[in-house]
């Protein structure tokens, strides 16, 4: 009986010691000054110093302005993983302090990570840069500054394609789109553009106002010289089929 009790206690001790442990290099990050329009991104790295795999169930940001990502596969003992926090600074000048909460099977089941910084407008940040820093900054050049869709049906979402070239000395990061109509968006999120390289961006246009329209769109980026401006134009009709009718002998018939 005494031997059985000893085995049970030993088994309980082994079970209690079998756990995953997330050891972070740091649990906070200060971005410092961030140019408005950029996506401030930081990776929190951790190592599993326990003896069981770490499984991350969820990572929740404290606001919609912060997008989290994380290692989705189990992190084995002795291996490392990441928690990525991405803060969208577009339209959010001023100081920020946000958190992401990591939920897992680790010994500390809920871990809070913090990011902070100050978003500066380009008018604020440009005077703080040295001539050398300005020379090394990215520079956005568009192949055109307007796009005319011609005649389009209300409710359609046609795509306008623009070629963006980075003529600067560091990676160009495109940020949010701003338009008074709230009718413009990226078809797919643009990736950073390396110095000297070009990329095609596709913009979805979902204007529903009938008639001739023209919408001014601002493309924010980390180009300190200013944001890019484009104009999207179209003639919006209710029904393209109805508008393709012509009168023939007093009867409306479609083109053949």
DRENNUTI-272666 format. One line per 10 residues: number of its first residue (from 0); for each residue x, y, z of N, C-alpha, C. Coordinates in Angstrom, 2 decimals. Each point is the difference from the previous one (the first is absolute). Layout:
! residues N
NUM> X,Y,Z,X,Y,Z,X,Y,Z; ... $
***
This chain:
! residues 256
0> 0.83,-1.20,0.00,-0.83,1.20,0.00,0.87,1.25,0.00; 1.03,-0.05,0.83,0.91,1.14,0.08,0.71,0.19,-1.34; 0.37,-1.12,-0.65,0.66,0.07,-1.29,-0.93,0.60,-1.06; -1.27,-0.38,0.03,-0.99,0.52,-0.94,-0.19,1.50,0.19; -0.06,0.44,1.26,-0.16,1.43,0.30,1.19,0.80,-0.52; 1.20,-0.58,0.14,1.21,0.67,-0.49,-0.04,0.16,-1.51; -0.46,-1.05,-0.72,-0.11,0.07,-1.45,-1.01,1.05,-0.44; -1.12,0.09,0.73,-1.03,0.98,-0.33,0.52,1.42,0.17; 0.71,0.22,1.11,0.57,1.33,0.26,1.03,0.37,-1.06; 0.79,-1.01,-0.40,1.01,0.23,-1.04,-0.66,0.35,-1.32 $
10> -1.08,-0.71,-0.33,-0.73,0.26,-1.25,-0.61,1.39,0.01; -0.55,0.40,1.17,-0.58,1.34,0.11,1.06,1.07,-0.15; 1.17,-0.24,0.55,1.11,0.96,-0.09,0.46,0.15,-1.45; 0.07,-1.14,-0.71,0.42,0.05,-1.40,-1.02,0.76,-0.84; -1.31,-0.23,0.30,-1.06,0.69,-0.74,0.07,1.49,0.24; 0.24,0.39,1.26,0.07,1.42,0.34,1.18,0.67,-0.68; 1.09,-0.74,-0.20,1.19,0.59,-0.61,-0.07,0.00,-1.53; -0.93,-0.74,-0.59,-0.13,-0.07,-1.45,-0.82,1.19,-0.47; 0.68,1.02,-0.51,-0.71,1.19,-0.43,0.79,0.76,-1.06; -0.71,0.79,-0.78,0.63,0.87,-0.98,0.28,1.35,0.65 $
20> 1.11,0.61,-0.37,0.38,1.29,0.56,0.42,0.94,-1.13; -0.67,1.16,-0.10,0.35,1.01,-0.99,0.90,1.05,0.64; 1.26,0.01,-0.40,0.94,0.98,0.53,0.28,1.04,-1.08; -0.57,1.21,0.19,0.15,1.07,-0.98,1.31,0.76,0.20; 0.58,0.44,-1.11,1.18,0.84,0.08,-0.36,1.33,0.65; -1.18,0.52,-0.31,-0.53,1.21,0.61,-1.51,-0.02,-0.16; -0.72,0.63,0.90,-1.46,0.03,-0.10,-0.53,1.39,-0.36; 0.90,0.91,-0.40,-0.44,1.33,-0.43,0.95,0.52,-1.08; -0.53,0.88,-0.85,0.83,0.60,-1.05,-0.42,1.44,-0.23; 0.98,0.89,-0.05,-0.23,1.42,-0.26,0.47,0.31,-1.42 $
30> -0.94,0.35,-0.89,0.36,0.34,-1.37,0.67,1.37,-0.11; -0.16,0.82,1.03,0.49,1.37,-0.10,-0.91,0.79,-0.93; 0.58,0.85,-0.84,-0.79,0.78,-0.95,-0.30,-0.81,-1.26; -1.27,-0.02,-0.37,-0.45,-0.77,-1.16,-0.62,0.97,-1.01; 0.45,0.02,-1.26,-0.63,0.86,-1.00,-1.44,-0.44,-0.25; -0.92,0.93,0.01,-1.40,-0.33,-0.22,-0.19,-0.65,-1.38; -0.81,-1.05,-0.02,-0.27,-0.71,-1.25,0.73,-1.33,-0.11; 0.99,-0.22,0.86,0.74,-1.26,-0.06,-0.62,-1.04,0.93; 0.33,-1.25,-0.24,-0.43,-1.10,0.85,1.18,-0.35,0.92; -0.09,0.42,1.25,1.08,-0.27,0.96,-0.11,-1.46,0.44 $
40> 1.05,-0.77,-0.26,-0.04,-1.45,0.25,1.14,-0.44,0.89; -0.33,-0.83,0.99,1.04,-0.56,0.87,-0.30,-1.46,0.28; 1.05,-0.82,0.02,-0.13,-1.42,0.32,0.53,-0.26,1.41; -0.88,-0.46,0.87,0.41,-0.44,1.33,0.42,-1.47,-0.11; 1.24,-0.28,0.33,0.50,-1.37,-0.10,0.00,-0.68,1.38; -0.35,-1.27,-0.02,0.02,-0.77,1.24,0.62,-1.36,-0.24; 0.49,-0.60,1.07,0.56,-1.35,-0.05,-0.78,-0.88,0.96; -0.28,-1.21,-0.41,-0.67,-0.96,0.88,1.05,-0.67,0.88; 0.07,0.45,1.25,0.97,-0.55,0.94,-0.60,-1.11,0.86; -1.23,-0.41,-0.33,-0.64,-1.09,0.72,0.30,-1.34,-0.62 $
50> -0.77,-1.01,0.41,0.21,-1.35,-0.52,-1.21,-0.53,-0.76; -0.94,0.90,-0.33,-1.16,-0.34,-0.82,-0.15,1.04,-1.11; -0.59,-0.36,-1.14,-0.18,0.98,-1.08,-0.89,1.17,0.42; 0.35,1.19,-0.47,-0.84,1.18,0.20,-1.02,0.06,-1.14; -1.26,0.11,0.36,-1.07,0.15,-1.00,-0.71,1.31,0.29; 0.06,0.94,-0.96,-0.64,1.30,0.18,-1.43,-0.10,-0.52; -0.95,0.24,0.90,-1.41,-0.11,-0.36,-0.50,1.26,-0.70; 0.45,1.17,0.46,-0.48,1.25,-0.58,0.89,1.15,0.42; 0.01,1.05,-0.82,0.68,1.25,0.34,-0.99,1.13,-0.28; -0.36,0.75,1.02,-1.03,1.03,-0.11,0.60,1.39,0.20 $
60> -0.22,0.90,-0.96,0.48,1.37,0.11,-1.01,0.84,0.77; 0.50,1.07,0.62,-0.87,0.85,0.81,-0.85,0.94,-0.84; 0.33,0.13,-1.30,-0.81,0.86,-0.87,0.12,-0.48,-1.44; -0.92,0.49,-0.84,0.01,-0.39,-1.40,1.16,0.57,-0.79; 0.71,0.98,0.59,1.14,0.61,-0.69,1.24,-0.89,0.05; -0.04,-1.04,0.81,1.14,-0.91,0.14,-0.38,-1.39,-0.50; 0.80,-0.52,-0.92,-0.27,-1.32,-0.57,1.05,-0.99,0.47; -0.40,-1.07,0.68,0.98,-0.98,0.48,0.17,-1.17,-0.97; 1.14,-0.64,0.10,0.26,-1.25,-0.70,0.92,-0.81,0.91; 0.07,-1.31,-0.19,0.79,-0.81,0.92,0.33,-1.35,-0.62 $
70> 0.90,-0.70,0.65,0.38,-1.35,-0.43,-1.18,-0.93,0.23; -0.52,-0.56,-1.09,-1.23,-0.82,0.09,0.28,-1.46,0.35; 1.21,-0.48,-0.26,0.31,-1.41,0.30,0.54,-0.12,1.43; -0.14,-1.18,0.63,0.56,-0.17,1.35,1.50,0.27,0.03; 0.44,0.71,1.02,1.43,0.31,0.17,0.58,-1.02,0.97; 0.88,-0.86,-0.51,0.55,-1.09,0.81,0.97,0.53,1.05; 0.25,-0.77,1.06,0.97,0.40,1.02,1.34,0.35,-0.63; 0.55,1.14,0.41,1.29,0.45,-0.52,-0.09,0.80,-1.28; -1.18,0.02,-0.63,-0.19,0.74,-1.24,-0.59,1.39,0.27; -0.02,0.83,-1.05,-0.47,1.37,0.16,-1.20,0.29,-0.89 $
80> -0.76,1.02,0.38,-1.14,0.45,-0.78,-0.10,1.51,0.07; -1.00,0.57,-0.69,-0.16,1.45,-0.01,-1.46,0.40,0.21; -0.16,1.19,0.56,-1.27,0.70,0.03,0.25,1.32,-0.71; -0.72,0.24,-1.11,0.21,1.23,-0.77,-1.13,0.98,0.28; 0.37,1.25,0.28,-0.98,1.06,0.22,0.20,1.06,-1.06; -1.07,0.34,-0.74,0.07,0.99,-1.07,-0.97,1.13,0.29; 0.53,1.21,0.18,-0.82,1.16,0.33,-0.15,0.89,-1.23; -1.26,0.26,-0.40,-0.27,0.86,-1.15,-0.06,1.45,0.46; 0.95,0.80,-0.47,0.11,1.39,0.46,-0.79,0.97,-0.87; -0.59,-0.48,-1.08,-0.72,0.89,-0.92,-1.15,0.70,0.70 $
90> -0.01,1.32,-0.03,-1.08,0.77,0.61,0.01,-0.01,1.51; 1.12,-0.39,0.61,0.06,-0.08,1.47,1.23,0.74,0.54; 0.13,1.30,-0.24,1.14,0.74,0.55,-0.09,0.07,1.53; 1.15,0.04,0.63,0.04,0.08,1.46,0.58,-1.25,0.64; 0.03,0.02,1.33,0.57,-1.10,0.78,-0.95,-1.20,0.02; 0.55,-1.21,-0.09,-0.81,-1.21,0.12,0.65,-0.98,0.97; -0.82,-0.78,0.65,0.45,-1.04,0.94,-1.02,-1.13,-0.08; 0.36,-1.10,-0.66,-0.93,-1.09,-0.26,0.53,-1.32,0.53; -0.90,-0.94,0.18,0.40,-1.31,0.51,-0.52,-1.12,-0.90; 0.69,-1.13,0.05,-0.50,-1.24,-0.57,0.09,-1.07,1.09 $
100> -1.08,-0.76,0.14,-0.06,-1.02,1.04,0.11,-1.38,-0.63; 0.99,-0.76,0.45,0.28,-1.33,-0.54,-0.61,-1.05,0.93; -0.85,-0.86,-0.56,-0.61,-1.08,0.76,0.58,-1.33,-0.50; 0.52,-0.79,0.92,0.65,-1.26,-0.39,-0.11,-1.03,1.10; 0.64,-1.15,-0.23,0.02,-1.06,1.01,1.24,0.08,0.88; 0.71,1.13,-0.04,1.24,0.16,0.76,-0.28,0.14,1.49; 1.06,-0.06,0.78,-0.13,0.14,1.46,-0.66,1.32,0.36; 0.29,1.04,-0.79,-0.71,1.28,0.13,-0.99,0.06,-1.16; -1.26,-0.41,0.24,-0.94,-0.20,-1.10,-0.43,1.28,-0.73; 0.16,1.16,0.66,-0.37,1.27,-0.62,1.15,0.98,0.17 $
110> 0.58,0.42,-1.12,1.17,0.89,0.03,-0.33,1.27,-0.77; 0.26,1.16,0.62,-0.29,1.29,-0.63,1.30,0.62,-0.51; 0.01,0.36,-1.28,1.13,0.67,-0.64,-0.43,1.42,-0.35; 0.94,0.94,0.06,-0.33,1.41,-0.20,0.83,0.63,-1.11; -0.65,0.81,-0.83,0.71,0.82,-0.99,-0.41,1.46,0.23; 0.94,0.90,-0.23,-0.30,1.42,0.17,0.87,0.83,-0.94; -0.34,1.26,-0.10,0.76,0.89,-0.87,-0.76,1.29,-0.20; 0.48,0.82,-0.93,-0.64,1.27,-0.33,-0.07,0.14,-1.51; -1.20,0.16,-0.51,-0.19,0.17,-1.44,0.13,1.48,-0.34; 0.94,0.30,-0.90,0.22,1.38,-0.43,-0.47,0.18,-1.42 $
120> -0.62,1.14,-0.27,-0.35,0.32,-1.38,1.28,0.29,-0.76; -0.07,-0.05,-1.31,1.21,0.23,-0.80,0.52,1.42,0.18; -0.93,0.94,0.26,0.42,1.38,0.24,0.80,0.09,1.30; -0.31,-0.89,0.95,0.71,0.00,1.28,1.34,-0.73,-0.09; 0.01,-1.11,-0.75,1.20,-0.84,0.03,1.09,0.47,-0.94; -0.37,0.64,-1.10,1.01,0.39,-0.98,1.06,0.94,0.58; -0.37,1.03,0.80,1.03,0.89,0.56,0.95,-0.69,0.98; -0.43,-1.17,0.55,0.86,-0.69,0.97,1.05,-0.88,-0.66; -0.10,-0.19,-1.32,0.93,-0.87,-0.70,1.21,0.79,-0.50; 1.15,-0.65,0.05,1.21,0.61,-0.53,0.01,-0.14,-1.53 $
130> 0.91,0.73,-0.64,0.11,-0.10,-1.46,0.33,-1.43,-0.43; 0.82,-0.69,0.81,0.37,-1.38,-0.32,-1.22,-0.92,0.11; -0.83,0.22,1.03,-1.19,-0.82,0.18,-1.01,0.25,-1.13; -0.13,1.25,-0.40,-0.90,0.32,-1.10,0.47,-0.67,-1.30; 1.33,-0.01,-0.20,0.56,-0.60,-1.21,-0.23,-1.51,-0.03; -0.08,-0.62,1.18,-0.18,-1.45,0.08,-1.47,-0.42,0.02; -0.91,0.95,0.09,-1.41,-0.33,0.13,-0.58,-0.52,-1.32; -1.13,-0.70,0.04,-0.64,-0.49,-1.23,-0.68,1.16,-0.73; -0.27,-0.20,-1.28,-0.70,1.03,-0.78,-0.95,-0.68,-0.97; -1.28,0.38,0.07,-1.05,-0.63,-0.79,-0.22,0.78,-1.30 $
140> 0.03,-0.72,-1.12,-0.28,0.61,-1.31,-1.07,-0.86,-0.69; -1.09,0.65,-0.45,-1.08,-0.70,-0.69,0.15,0.15,-1.51; -0.45,-1.03,-0.74,0.07,0.08,-1.46,-1.07,0.93,-0.56; -1.07,0.23,0.78,-1.05,0.94,-0.40,-0.72,0.46,1.26; -0.68,1.12,-0.12,-0.68,0.58,1.17,-1.51,0.00,-0.13; -0.52,-0.61,-1.06,-1.46,-0.10,-0.14,-0.35,-1.25,-0.78; -1.26,-0.42,0.15,-0.48,-1.19,-0.70,-1.48,0.22,-0.31; -0.37,-0.17,-1.26,-1.39,0.18,-0.42,-0.59,-1.37,-0.36; -1.00,-0.41,0.75,-0.64,-1.29,-0.24,-0.97,0.05,-1.17; -0.33,1.23,-0.44,-1.00,0.12,-1.05,-1.38,-0.27,0.57 $
150> -0.84,-0.65,-0.78,-1.36,-0.30,0.46,-0.01,-1.29,0.80; -0.58,0.05,1.19,-0.08,-1.20,0.85,-1.35,-0.04,0.70; -0.40,-1.20,0.34,-1.30,-0.22,0.63,0.11,0.16,1.51; -0.98,0.64,0.61,-0.02,0.17,1.45,0.02,-1.38,0.66; 0.84,-0.17,1.00,0.11,-1.28,0.69,1.16,-0.84,-0.47; 0.56,0.33,-1.17,1.18,-0.71,-0.47,1.22,0.41,0.83; 1.04,-0.80,-0.04,1.26,0.31,0.69,1.16,-0.18,-0.97; 0.14,0.89,-0.96,1.12,-0.11,-0.94,1.33,0.28,0.69; 1.08,-0.37,-0.67,1.34,0.14,0.56,0.82,1.00,-0.81; 0.65,0.92,0.70,0.95,0.92,-0.63,1.40,-0.44,0.39 $
160> 0.88,-0.09,-0.99,1.38,-0.45,0.25,0.97,1.16,-0.16; 0.85,0.15,1.02,1.04,1.02,-0.03,1.35,-0.67,0.27; 1.03,0.48,-0.66,1.35,-0.49,0.26,0.70,0.98,0.93; 0.49,-0.53,1.11,0.69,0.82,1.00,1.48,-0.36,-0.04; 0.84,1.01,-0.14,1.45,-0.23,0.02,0.61,0.69,1.21; 0.92,-0.69,0.64,0.72,0.56,1.14,1.37,0.49,-0.49; 0.13,1.31,-0.15,1.27,0.57,-0.46,0.89,0.42,1.17; -0.40,-0.36,1.23,0.78,0.36,1.17,1.05,-1.04,0.35; 0.53,0.11,1.21,1.11,-0.85,0.44,-0.38,-1.04,1.05; -1.27,-0.02,0.41,-0.45,-1.01,0.97,-1.38,-0.50,-0.42 $
170> -0.46,-1.06,0.63,-1.25,-0.64,-0.40,-1.19,0.95,0.13; -0.86,-0.02,-1.02,-1.21,0.82,-0.01,-1.16,-0.84,0.51; -0.69,0.51,1.02,-1.13,-0.72,0.59,-1.26,0.83,-0.25; -0.92,-0.55,-0.77,-1.26,0.68,-0.28,-0.96,-0.21,1.15; -0.72,1.07,0.36,-0.95,-0.07,1.10,-1.44,0.02,-0.47; -0.85,0.62,0.81,-1.43,0.00,-0.29,-0.36,0.94,-1.14; -1.18,-0.25,-0.59,-0.57,0.87,-1.02,-1.03,0.91,0.65; -0.04,1.24,-0.42,-0.99,0.94,0.53,-0.75,0.63,-1.16; -1.34,-0.03,0.08,-0.85,0.62,-1.03,-1.29,0.43,0.68; -0.53,1.12,-0.44,-1.22,0.52,0.62,-1.21,-0.88,-0.19 $
180> 0.03,-0.86,-1.03,-1.17,-0.84,-0.29,0.02,-1.33,0.74; 1.09,-0.35,0.65,0.14,-1.32,0.64,-0.32,-1.13,-0.99; 0.44,0.20,-1.24,-0.36,-0.97,-1.05,1.24,-0.57,-0.68; 1.18,0.17,0.60,1.24,-0.46,-0.61,0.75,-0.89,0.99; 0.55,-1.11,-0.50,0.78,-0.89,0.85,1.00,-0.79,-0.81; 1.01,-0.55,0.67,0.96,-0.88,-0.68,-0.67,-1.33,-0.31; 0.27,-0.54,-1.18,-0.48,-1.35,-0.32,0.75,-1.01,0.87; 1.31,0.18,0.12,0.82,-0.80,0.92,0.96,0.96,0.70; 0.33,-0.24,1.27,0.91,0.88,0.72,1.36,0.08,-0.71; 0.51,1.19,-0.23,1.29,0.12,-0.70,1.17,-0.39,0.88 $
190> 0.99,-0.63,-0.60,1.23,-0.38,0.71,1.00,1.14,-0.08; 0.97,0.06,0.93,1.05,1.02,-0.08,0.74,-0.07,-1.34; 0.38,1.16,-0.51,0.69,0.09,-1.29,1.45,0.38,0.24; 0.92,-0.84,-0.44,1.43,0.22,0.23,0.48,1.20,-0.81; 1.11,0.63,0.42,0.56,1.13,-0.75,0.28,-0.37,-1.45; -0.42,0.88,-0.91,0.23,-0.23,-1.42,-0.98,-0.94,-0.66; -0.93,-0.58,0.77,-0.95,-0.97,-0.54,-1.38,0.63,-0.21; -0.82,-0.68,-0.80,-1.36,0.45,-0.28,-0.99,-1.11,0.34; -1.24,0.40,0.23,-1.06,-0.97,0.28,-1.32,0.57,-0.52; -0.90,-0.89,-0.39,-1.32,0.41,-0.45,-0.98,-0.12,1.17 $
200> -0.71,1.08,0.28,-1.04,-0.05,1.02,-1.35,0.05,-0.70; -0.97,-0.74,0.53,-1.33,-0.06,-0.58,-0.99,0.60,0.98; -0.76,0.99,-0.46,-0.97,0.69,0.85,-1.41,-0.34,-0.46; -0.82,-0.45,0.95,-1.41,-0.29,-0.27,-0.81,1.29,0.15; -0.89,0.23,-0.93,-0.82,1.22,0.01,-1.47,-0.40,0.05; -0.71,0.38,1.05,-1.39,-0.44,0.16,-0.95,1.20,0.14; 0.20,1.00,-0.83,-0.84,1.19,0.02,-1.41,-0.33,-0.51; -1.03,0.47,0.70,-1.39,-0.28,-0.39,-0.77,1.26,-0.41; 0.60,1.15,0.18,-0.68,1.24,-0.36,-0.13,0.10,-1.53; -1.21,0.23,-0.47,-0.24,0.03,-1.44,0.52,1.29,-0.62 $
210> 0.39,-0.10,-1.27,0.50,1.17,-0.71,1.50,0.00,-0.10; 0.55,1.14,-0.43,1.45,0.14,-0.10,0.58,0.28,1.39; 0.96,-0.81,0.41,0.59,0.16,1.33,1.52,0.05,-0.12; 0.60,0.64,0.97,1.46,0.07,0.09,0.37,0.01,1.48; 0.79,-0.97,0.42,0.37,-0.11,1.42,1.51,0.12,0.17; 0.39,0.90,0.89,1.41,0.18,0.33,0.40,-1.03,1.05; 1.09,-0.71,-0.26,0.46,-1.07,0.89,1.43,0.31,0.45; 0.24,-0.17,1.29,1.34,0.20,0.55,0.59,-1.35,0.39; 1.21,-0.26,-0.49,0.71,-1.24,0.37,1.09,0.38,0.99; -0.16,-0.43,1.24,1.01,0.32,1.01,1.16,-0.99,-0.09 $
220> 1.16,0.42,0.47,1.18,-0.86,-0.02,1.03,0.58,0.96; 1.17,-0.65,0.06,1.09,0.52,0.83,0.92,0.93,-0.78; -0.45,0.48,-1.14,0.73,1.02,-0.75,-0.20,1.33,0.71; 1.06,0.54,0.61,-0.13,1.20,0.83,-0.27,1.25,-0.83; 0.16,-0.07,-1.32,-0.21,1.18,-0.83,-1.48,0.29,-0.21; -0.87,-0.95,0.34,-1.43,0.23,-0.13,-0.75,-1.20,-0.52; -1.32,0.05,0.12,-0.84,-1.10,-0.48,-0.28,0.15,-1.49; -0.32,-1.10,-0.65,-0.32,0.01,-1.42,-1.49,0.27,-0.19; -0.32,0.77,-1.03,-1.39,0.35,-0.29,-0.37,-0.53,-1.39; -1.16,-0.63,-0.11,-0.50,-0.45,-1.29,-1.48,0.36,-0.12 $
230> -0.51,-0.01,-1.20,-1.41,0.27,-0.25,-0.62,-1.17,-0.75; -1.14,-0.48,0.49,-0.75,-1.06,-0.67,-1.27,0.61,-0.58; -0.24,-0.24,-1.30,-1.15,0.59,-0.67,-0.84,-1.09,-0.65; -1.29,0.28,-0.12,-0.90,-0.96,-0.66,-1.33,0.67,-0.30; -0.74,-0.62,-0.89,-1.39,0.39,-0.24,-0.84,-1.18,0.47; -0.74,0.21,1.08,-0.75,-1.09,0.63,-1.42,-0.02,-0.54; -0.43,-1.17,-0.48,-1.36,-0.18,-0.50,-0.67,-1.13,0.78; -1.33,-0.01,-0.04,-0.73,-1.05,0.73,0.19,-1.36,-0.65; -0.06,-0.01,-1.33,-0.02,-1.27,-0.71,0.72,0.17,-1.32; 1.13,-0.67,-0.15,0.76,0.11,-1.24,-0.78,-0.57,-1.18 $
240> -0.79,-1.05,0.21,-0.77,-0.59,-1.08,-1.05,0.98,-0.49; -0.70,0.65,0.94,-1.01,0.97,-0.36,0.58,1.18,-0.73; 1.24,0.37,0.34,0.64,1.14,-0.63,0.64,-0.36,-1.33; -0.03,-1.28,-0.38,0.56,-0.39,-1.29,-1.09,-0.15,-1.06; -1.20,0.44,0.36,-1.13,-0.09,-0.95,-0.04,1.22,-0.92; -0.37,-0.21,-1.21,-0.21,1.11,-0.94,-1.39,-0.15,-0.62; -0.51,1.09,-0.49,-1.32,-0.05,-0.60,0.11,-0.39,-1.48; -0.75,-1.01,-0.33,-0.02,-0.45,-1.39,-1.46,-0.12,-0.43; -0.43,0.87,-0.95,-1.39,0.03,-0.45,-0.93,0.25,1.16; 0.41,0.84,0.93,-0.86,0.35,1.13,0.00,-1.04,1.10 $
250> 0.77,-1.09,-0.16,0.04,-1.05,1.03,1.42,-0.13,0.53; 0.11,-0.06,1.31,1.32,-0.12,0.60,0.48,-1.43,-0.13; 1.19,-0.16,-0.63,0.58,-1.33,-0.14,1.47,0.07,0.40; 0.58,-1.09,0.50,1.41,0.02,0.37,0.90,-0.02,-1.22; 1.25,0.46,0.16,0.99,-0.11,-1.07,0.19,-1.47,-0.35; 0.27,-0.28,-1.24,0.24,-1.37,-0.44,1.45,-0.16,-0.42 $
***
